[in-house]
Each structure stands twice: as C-alpha cells, then as structure tokens.
Amino acid sequence: MTTDRPWASVTACPHGPLLVRGDVEILLPDGSPAPRRRSTVALCRCGASGIKPYCDGSHKVIGFRTEDEQPAHPERPEHGERPEHDERPAPRSPR
C-alpha cells in the first residue's frame, strides 16, 4: 500500500521534549513557520527553553518530570542513567 501523504511521527520523551520526525510544518504562535534545518527536531515541553519552540536541554536543569509516562523500553536506562546491574566504574567527570 502506498500513499502520497508525507510520513511524520511525534514521540514524547519521558521527562523531556517531543521528538518530531519527518515532513511536518511547525508553526509559531503568529502562524509563521518555525525555521527548521533538520528532519528530526525536539520541541520543548517544560517551558524553560531559551530557543522555543525547540528544546535546549533546560528540562534537565529544572528537573522537569512527566510522571504519567513510562520509558518505551523499561529494560534500557534513560540517557545518562546506568542500570542497577552495571558494575562498571562510573565515568569520571572532565576536570
């Protein structure tokens, strides 16, 4: 089955942005199109981004939580977290 409609998807990241993939127009509050240089972009959900409508990672700084969501793959840790059974030493911070 083929279709002439462009493909797009939106994924809500736990405690983070909305990932928008594919051919979709993002409009600003005034109705003008938001500049877009990539086919995948992250949209802010926490309200703290300095580059709205896009995410700049501020959700991590302010501790934004989306308690109603579960990770898509519970067996995989979220970005930056280590699984409990991982016995390797933690990475060292750059000095």
C-alpha positions as CSV (number, residue, x, y, z in Angstrom):
1,M,0.0,0.0,0.0
2,T,1.4,3.4,-1.0
3,T,0.3,6.8,-0.1
4,D,1.0,10.3,-1.3
5,R,1.0,11.7,2.2
6,P,4.3,12.6,3.8
7,W,5.4,10.5,6.8
8,A,5.8,12.0,10.2
9,S,5.9,10.9,13.8
10,V,5.8,12.5,17.3
11,T,7.4,10.8,20.2
12,A,7.0,12.0,23.8
13,C,10.3,11.5,25.6
14,P,9.9,10.7,29.3
15,H,10.9,13.8,31.3
16,G,11.9,15.6,28.1
17,P,10.9,17.0,24.8
18,L,8.6,15.9,22.0
19,L,10.7,14.4,19.1
20,V,9.2,15.3,15.8
21,R,10.4,13.2,12.8
22,G,9.5,13.6,9.2
23,D,7.8,16.1,6.9
24,V,5.7,18.3,9.1
25,E,5.4,22.1,9.3
26,I,5.8,23.6,12.8
27,L,4.0,26.9,13.2
28,L,4.9,29.7,15.7
29,P,2.1,31.5,17.7
30,D,1.8,34.1,15.0
31,G,1.2,31.4,12.3
32,S,4.6,31.8,10.6
33,P,6.6,28.6,10.0
34,A,9.4,27.9,12.6
35,P,12.8,27.7,11.0
36,R,13.8,24.0,10.6
37,R,17.1,22.7,9.3
38,R,16.7,19.0,10.2
39,S,14.2,16.3,9.6
40,T,14.1,15.4,13.3
41,V,13.7,18.2,15.9
42,A,13.0,18.3,19.6
43,L,10.1,20.5,20.8
44,C,10.2,22.0,24.3
45,R,7.5,20.7,26.8
46,C,8.9,22.2,30.0
47,G,8.6,25.9,29.1
48,A,12.1,26.8,30.1
49,S,13.9,26.6,26.7
50,G,15.7,29.7,25.5
51,I,15.1,28.7,21.9
52,K,11.4,27.9,21.9
53,P,9.7,26.1,20.3
54,Y,12.8,23.9,20.3
55,C,14.3,22.1,23.3
56,D,17.7,23.4,24.6
57,G,18.0,20.8,27.4
58,S,16.6,23.2,30.1
59,H,14.3,20.4,31.3
60,K,17.3,18.6,32.8
61,V,18.4,21.8,34.8
62,I,14.9,22.5,36.2
63,G,14.1,18.8,36.9
64,F,11.1,18.6,34.6
65,R,9.2,15.4,35.2
66,T,6.4,13.7,33.3
67,E,5.3,11.2,35.9
68,D,2.4,9.9,33.8
69,E,4.8,8.5,31.2
70,Q,6.9,5.3,31.2
71,P,10.1,4.8,29.2
72,A,9.4,3.0,25.9
73,H,11.9,0.3,26.8
74,P,12.0,-0.1,30.6
75,E,14.9,-2.5,30.4
76,R,17.0,0.3,28.9
77,P,18.1,3.2,31.2
78,E,17.3,6.7,30.3
79,H,20.0,8.8,28.7
80,G,22.7,9.4,31.3
81,E,21.5,6.8,33.8
82,R,23.2,3.5,34.5
83,P,21.3,0.2,35.0
84,E,21.4,-1.1,38.6
85,H,23.2,-4.3,37.5
86,D,26.0,-2.4,35.8
87,E,29.1,-3.0,37.9
88,R,31.5,-1.0,35.7
89,P,33.0,2.1,37.4
90,A,31.1,5.3,36.7
91,P,32.6,7.6,34.1
92,R,34.8,10.3,35.5
93,S,33.9,14.0,35.0
94,P,36.3,16.1,32.9
95,R,38.3,18.5,35.1
